[in-house]
Amino acid sequence: MAEDLVSEPLLSIRGLSVEVDRAQARALLLDEVTMAVAVGEAVGITGQSGSGKSTLLNSILGLVDQRHLS
């Protein structure tokens, strides 16, 4: 049973995309993000200002309005 916990990722994301309506067009904020985090693993999210770090983390936590998720 302990082996099952080790083989399963703590967090698994496949193909996460986030779009929002902006004026008369849709803006793609995240495009097909895929990642897995194992139990005991530490992950750092880095990038330039406006690159989608907060949007990614808010999406993982379920804090992005579901109407904007694609």
C-alpha positions as CSV (number, residue, x, y, z in Angstrom):
1,M,0.0,0.0,0.0
2,A,2.8,2.4,0.8
3,E,4.2,1.7,-2.7
4,D,1.0,2.9,-4.2
5,L,1.3,6.2,-2.5
6,V,4.9,6.7,-3.8
7,S,4.0,5.8,-7.4
8,E,1.0,8.2,-7.6
9,P,1.9,11.9,-8.0
10,L,0.8,14.3,-5.4
11,L,-0.3,16.7,-8.1
12,S,-0.9,15.9,-11.8
13,I,-2.0,18.4,-14.4
14,R,-2.5,17.6,-18.1
15,G,-3.4,20.1,-20.8
16,L,-4.5,23.0,-18.5
17,S,-5.5,26.0,-20.6
18,V,-7.1,29.2,-19.4
19,E,-8.8,31.8,-21.6
20,V,-10.5,35.0,-20.6
21,D,-12.8,37.4,-22.5
22,R,-11.0,40.7,-23.2
23,A,-13.0,43.4,-24.9
24,Q,-14.0,41.8,-28.2
25,A,-11.5,38.9,-28.2
26,R,-10.5,36.0,-26.1
27,A,-7.0,36.0,-24.5
28,L,-5.2,32.7,-24.0
29,L,-3.4,33.0,-20.6
30,L,-2.2,29.4,-20.2
31,D,-1.8,26.9,-23.1
32,E,-1.7,23.1,-22.5
33,V,0.3,23.2,-19.2
34,T,1.3,19.7,-18.1
35,M,3.2,18.9,-14.9
36,A,3.5,16.3,-12.2
37,V,4.8,16.7,-8.7
38,A,5.8,13.6,-6.7
39,V,5.3,13.2,-2.9
40,G,8.3,14.9,-1.2
41,E,9.3,16.9,-4.3
42,A,9.7,20.6,-4.2
43,V,8.8,22.7,-7.3
44,G,9.6,26.3,-8.0
45,I,7.6,28.3,-10.6
46,T,9.6,31.0,-12.2
47,G,9.1,33.4,-15.1
48,Q,8.8,37.0,-16.2
49,S,6.2,39.3,-14.9
50,G,2.9,38.5,-16.7
51,S,4.0,35.0,-17.7
52,G,1.1,33.2,-16.0
53,K,2.7,32.0,-12.7
54,S,-0.2,33.3,-10.5
55,T,-2.8,32.2,-13.0
56,L,-1.3,28.7,-13.0
57,L,-1.3,28.5,-9.2
58,N,-4.8,30.0,-8.8
59,S,-6.1,27.5,-11.4
60,I,-4.5,24.6,-9.4
61,L,-6.1,25.9,-6.2
62,G,-9.5,26.3,-7.9
63,L,-9.5,30.1,-7.5
64,V,-10.0,30.9,-11.2
65,D,-13.6,31.5,-12.2
66,Q,-14.6,28.2,-13.9
67,R,-16.3,30.1,-16.7
68,H,-12.9,31.1,-17.9
69,L,-11.4,27.6,-18.0
70,S,-11.2,25.9,-21.4
